[in-house]
Amino acid sequence: MKRCGVVLGIILVMTALVIGFGPAPAGAAGPLDACSLLTKADAEALLNQTSSSHKAGKVSAPAGNQCAYFFKKKGGTYSAKLKVSSSEEIKSEGIFKSARDVFDRQKKARMANADTAQKMRSVGGLGDEAFWNGYDLWVVKGGYLLTILVQDHLAGSFKSREAMDKARAEQDFNLSQRAASVILLKIK
């Protein structure tokens, strides 16, 4: 009888441990390594050349980490950059509530300004929601916020600075979208 009580006690303790300390719920979003999401091979494939260097580290506002690969081409330096923030990191930082909160606030702030609003573009088919702000691509997927920017050498000659800026933004947008498609496959 005593043995049965001990076995039952062990089962209850194990059940409590599994319930209380088991795997994170499906909605939980813990930290991700940006350089695992955007690898050197990914960046080199996007820009069709070998990376000359890379930089990785922690970031804040919102909290997370980033990875950047740099490329030297035709006298300039170009890059593929990813910043990834989880809702867990964001909430711990104490400024914002979640990845979705940061995304929504950034979108609202940009739409409230006439100059930035005209550069805004909603992007379908990436994560839960995405927008291009004229400079970088913001994507929210589950409990993660991604900010992506891929810049390459801009070939050609242009009639004006405005035409060149427009062509650069379009090229950066297309490359950043391609990067997002690769990165998002690695986030469950």
Long-range contacts (C-beta under 8 A, 24 or more apart in sequence): 27-142, 27-143, 28-87, 28-88, 28-143, 29-86, 29-87, 29-88, 29-99, 29-142, 29-143, 29-144, 30-86, 30-88, 31-64, 31-65, 31-86, 31-88, 31-89, 32-65, 32-84, 32-86, 32-144, 32-187, 33-65, 33-67, 34-64, 34-65, 34-66, 34-67, 34-82, 34-83, 34-84, 35-67, 36-186, 37-67, 37-82, 37-84, 37-146, 37-183, 37-186, 37-187, 38-67, 38-69, 38-80, 38-82, 38-148, 38-179, 38-182, 38-183, 40-69, 42-80, 42-179, 42-182, 42-183, 43-69, 43-71, 43-80, 43-150, 43-179, 44-69, 46-80, 46-150, 46-175, 46-178, 46-179, 46-182, 47-71, 47-73, 47-78, 47-80, 47-150, 47-152, 47-175, 49-73, 52-77, 59-83, 59-85, 60-93, 61-93, 61-95, 62-89, 62-90, 62-93, 62-95, 62-96, 62-99, 62-102, 62-145, 63-89, 63-90, 63-92, 63-93, 64-89, 64-90, 64-145, 71-152, 73-152, 73-153, 74-153, 76-153, 78-151, 78-152, 78-153, 79-149, 79-150, 79-151, 80-149, 80-150, 80-151, 80-175, 80-179, 81-147, 81-148, 81-149, 81-150, 82-146, 82-147, 82-148, 82-179, 82-183, 83-146, 83-147, 83-148, 84-144, 84-145, 84-146, 85-144, 85-145, 86-143, 86-144, 86-145, 87-143, 87-144, 88-143, 90-145, 98-143, 99-140, 99-142, 99-143, 99-144, 99-145, 100-140, 100-143, 100-145, 102-145, 103-129, 103-138, 103-140, 103-145, 106-133, 106-138, 107-131, 107-138, 119-169, 121-173, 123-177, 126-177, 126-180, 126-181, 126-184, 127-180, 127-184, 130-180, 132-173, 132-176, 134-169, 135-169, 135-172, 136-172, 136-176, 137-173, 137-176, 137-177, 137-179, 137-180, 139-180, 139-184, 141-184, 141-187, 142-187, 142-188, 144-187, 146-180, 146-183, 146-184, 148-176, 148-179, 148-180, 148-183, 149-176, 150-175, 150-176, 150-178, 150-179, 151-175
